[in-house]
Each structure stands twice: as structure tokens, then as C-alpha cells.
Amino acid sequence: MYFRGAGGAIERTEMFKSEPTPYAVPADLYCGSYEVTKGFLGPSRIGNIEIVIFNTRTYRPDPELEEFVKDRLTEAIASKEGPEVVEASGGLAVIRSRIQVSTWWGERGER
């Protein structure tokens, strides 16, 4: 998970052990995740791929941080899943373009 620190730098932190209380996070935390779908006859492919923002009440979009996390997530997929899965999923550019971004808590605490 990544966040914008007090000094403005992008910092990394560990994932929660359980879901935090809505809005009770110290900063807007950007958490990337994805799933691998097993191929029936062919190679596995990347399924859902997303960045969930565990947001504070004062959340404001941070395009630079979002792009940074998209890059880290794409790099992690390439490194962990390997070229066969990446190619079967359309390549790194296609994988990166499929990343969905959403906030975890809505205006009134709904998802």
C-alpha cells in the first residue's frame, strides 16, 4: 500500500490485518490487487485488476500517486506472473489500461 506522506513524498506501508473502521486511516491509502484466472485450454490470464483507495474524509484525487501505484502493480504482475501470463493477457500496456480505481468508503460510508 502506498500513501502521500506529510512531506509530500510517496511512501509505502504494510497492508491491514483486517478492514479498518471507515475513514479511520491516517492518510489516503492506495492498495493494488489483481487475480489470475486459470486457462481451460490455454495459459492463465490476469482477471480483475484494481487499486482500492482506503480514503479519509478529506480525500482528494492524487493522479501522480495513482499513476505511481499503477506502475508498481504492473511491475509486480510482470515479475510474479511471468511473460506467458502477461502475453496471454494482452501485454503490459493492456494490463495497465485495465486497472480500475475506486475509493473504499463513499460519501456517507457506503461502498
KAWO-V312999 format. One record per helix or strand of 2 or more residues. SS is the DSSP state (a for helix, b for strand). FROM is the first residue (numbers start at 0). TO is the last residue. Records with the same first field share a line. If there is no record, write none. Layout:
BEGIN
SS->FROM-TO + FROM-TO
END
This chain:
BEGIN
b->1-3 + 9-11 + 28-36 + 44-53 + 99-102
a->62-87 + 91-96
END
